[in-house]
């Protein structure tokens, strides 16, 4: 999980409540300008001293000190005088020269806090590349939680953490949510096919994502919220047409699919910018952005299966050979070739749904 730091050097009257919020939301570190301000923090929060002016003789309860060479002197010299406390370096990148300084600091290891003056993320990419393989910790200053989400995705892995000066208490929760892992794994089970039925015409949705999907990745889709089948992406060769590794021919428009945050959405609700969960044959998940949903009238095929607990599972897909389902071990199965007894990978949530959220109430789907 990425590190989440709060800059409270200019918090004013909000200092005490923001310190309390930091502890409540499991913030990793709080940055203060005065040693006395760090005394407000519990030992579960790392206390970082980053003075506005000179470095005081008594560092108080500081666990880490961040030094700006322009204001505090050479961090290496400060480290010699204060061997008991790690001394990190602050760099503001404003031009090519300061970018080189940031790269050198990142390569040297230890704690490096970097602010980038310009909105482009190219300088951050360069610093991240320079820091590859080092054992240091790179913290990037951000202006708001939305920027934190962008920064943490730069070069696919981002810096080790972000530092934000919160505007209010809500920013603390938003930043923590941004830096926490959003997805994990979903438990998959083997479903046994009972039979298939040709249904005639209906509307089905192809979900085109903004990511290339792997050969064993797809979307969990089902007619009922408590029974979903793993529909594979179009990464596998097809006769007569090219592969489209960003696409899942998912199913009929009223079908559920699993989305970010543990909720479900109807396929008909998805649009450009929606976020859904890509799931692989081992149950590992990652959020992907929807770029387009194509709804077209096609012949439909119903696939009926049963879960190990006896639960009935149904999936309605386009009635065509090239629509594929994943089986155990990532086996790719053509939907129109399924016969009773074939095994499919699926997910059977234990709770019913209301407007996509899991709830505990009576709900019969048939």
NORLIN-V614998 format. One record per residue. N is the residue number from 1. PHI is phi in degrees with one decimal (NA if undefined). Layout:
BEGIN
N	PHI
N	PHI
END
This chain:
BEGIN
1	NA
2	-70.9
3	-77.5
4	-123.6
5	-112.5
6	-113.6
7	-97.6
8	-110.0
9	-66.1
10	-120.9
11	-74.3
12	60.3
13	-68.1
14	-86.3
15	-57.5
16	-63.1
17	-63.5
18	-70.4
19	-64.3
20	-65.2
21	-65.3
22	-60.5
23	-67.7
24	-64.1
25	-93.9
26	58.9
27	-67.3
28	-72.8
29	-150.9
30	-121.5
31	-103.3
32	-130.0
33	-89.7
34	-121.6
35	-56.2
36	-62.9
37	-67.3
38	-69.7
39	-66.7
40	-74.9
41	-96.6
42	-74.5
43	-67.8
44	-74.7
45	-108.4
46	-67.6
47	-101.7
48	-114.4
49	-99.1
50	-138.8
51	-66.2
52	-70.1
53	-116.0
54	-71.0
55	-80.9
56	-70.2
57	-65.7
58	-97.8
59	-83.3
60	60.4
61	-86.2
62	-61.8
63	-89.6
64	-140.9
65	-120.0
66	-104.9
67	-116.1
68	-97.4
69	-54.3
70	-72.6
71	-114.9
72	-111.2
73	101.2
74	-65.7
75	-57.5
76	-64.7
77	-67.0
78	-64.3
79	-65.2
80	-65.6
81	-80.0
82	-130.2
83	-67.0
84	-81.8
85	-125.0
86	-60.8
87	-109.6
88	-97.3
89	-124.6
90	-104.0
91	-133.2
92	-103.0
93	-91.0
94	-124.7
95	-160.5
96	-63.6
97	-65.0
98	-69.7
99	-64.2
100	-63.4
101	-62.7
102	-63.3
103	-63.8
104	-64.3
105	-64.8
106	-64.4
107	-70.2
108	-73.3
109	86.4
110	73.1
111	-98.3
112	-129.8
113	-110.9
114	-124.4
115	-111.7
116	-107.5
117	-69.7
118	-90.4
119	-70.6
120	-63.5
121	-96.7
122	-61.0
123	-58.7
124	-63.8
125	-57.8
126	-67.1
127	-65.9
128	-61.4
129	-63.7
130	-64.7
131	-84.7
132	-58.6
133	87.6
134	-89.1
135	-104.9
136	-83.4
137	-122.8
138	-107.3
139	-113.8
140	-109.5
141	-76.3
142	-126.3
143	-90.7
144	-160.4
145	-60.5
146	-63.9
147	-66.9
148	-58.6
149	-61.3
150	-70.8
151	-59.6
152	-72.0
153	-104.2
154	-64.5
155	54.5
156	74.5
157	-130.6
158	67.4
159	-74.4
160	-72.7
161	-172.0
162	-130.6
163	-122.8
164	-129.1
165	-90.1
166	-69.1
167	-80.8
168	-158.9
169	-66.0
170	-63.0
171	-61.9
172	-64.1
173	-64.8
174	-64.8
175	-66.6
176	-60.8
177	-62.4
178	-67.6
179	-88.7
180	-83.4
181	-59.0
182	-90.4
183	-138.9
184	-138.8
185	-128.2
186	-116.1
187	-72.9
188	-102.7
189	-126.7
190	-92.1
191	-98.9
192	-104.4
193	-66.2
194	-94.5
195	173.5
196	-129.5
197	-138.6
198	-79.2
199	-103.5
200	93.4
201	-76.1
202	-169.4
203	-101.2
204	-120.2
205	-117.9
206	-96.4
207	-102.6
208	-97.1
209	-96.4
210	-91.9
211	-133.7
212	-76.8
213	-95.2
214	-78.2
215	-60.0
216	-108.4
217	-113.2
218	-168.6
219	-121.0
220	-84.0
221	-136.1
222	-165.2
223	-75.8
224	-124.6
225	-68.2
226	-101.4
227	-159.2
228	-122.1
229	-114.6
230	-85.9
231	-88.4
232	-83.8
233	-74.2
234	-85.9
235	-93.1
236	-97.1
237	-54.8
238	-127.7
239	-73.6
240	76.9
241	-154.7
242	-74.9
243	-72.8
244	-131.2
245	-70.0
246	-96.3
247	-111.5
248	-124.2
249	-76.5
250	-83.6
251	155.8
252	-62.2
253	-61.8
254	-85.0
255	-68.6
256	-86.9
257	-138.1
258	-84.0
259	-117.1
260	-65.5
261	86.2
262	80.6
263	-98.8
264	-113.1
265	-133.6
266	-69.6
267	-58.2
268	-67.4
269	-83.4
270	-70.1
271	-154.3
272	-56.6
273	103.0
274	-63.7
275	-122.1
276	-124.8
277	-97.8
278	-83.6
279	-126.6
280	-102.7
281	-67.6
282	-96.4
283	90.3
284	-71.4
285	-125.3
286	-152.9
287	-75.7
288	-130.5
289	-91.5
290	-80.4
291	-98.1
292	-169.5
293	-123.3
294	-102.8
295	-105.7
296	-140.6
297	-82.1
298	-145.1
299	-62.8
300	-116.9
301	-128.5
302	-94.6
303	-111.9
304	-106.7
305	-143.3
306	-131.0
307	-84.2
308	-56.4
309	-87.6
310	89.7
311	-70.7
312	-80.2
313	-124.5
314	-133.3
315	-137.0
316	-113.2
317	-127.5
318	-62.1
319	-82.5
320	-153.2
321	-57.9
322	-79.7
323	-81.7
324	-112.3
325	-123.2
326	-93.1
327	-107.8
328	-54.1
329	73.5
330	82.0
331	-61.6
332	-94.8
333	-117.0
334	-78.5
335	-60.5
336	-76.6
337	-100.0
338	-67.2
339	-132.1
340	-52.4
341	99.1
342	-62.2
343	-107.8
344	-120.8
345	-90.1
346	-153.3
347	-132.8
348	-122.6
349	-56.8
350	-92.7
351	-121.3
352	-75.9
353	-127.6
354	-134.9
355	43.7
356	90.0
357	-99.8
358	-68.3
359	-138.9
360	-110.9
361	-159.0
362	-70.4
363	-154.0
364	-108.4
365	-113.1
366	-145.2
END
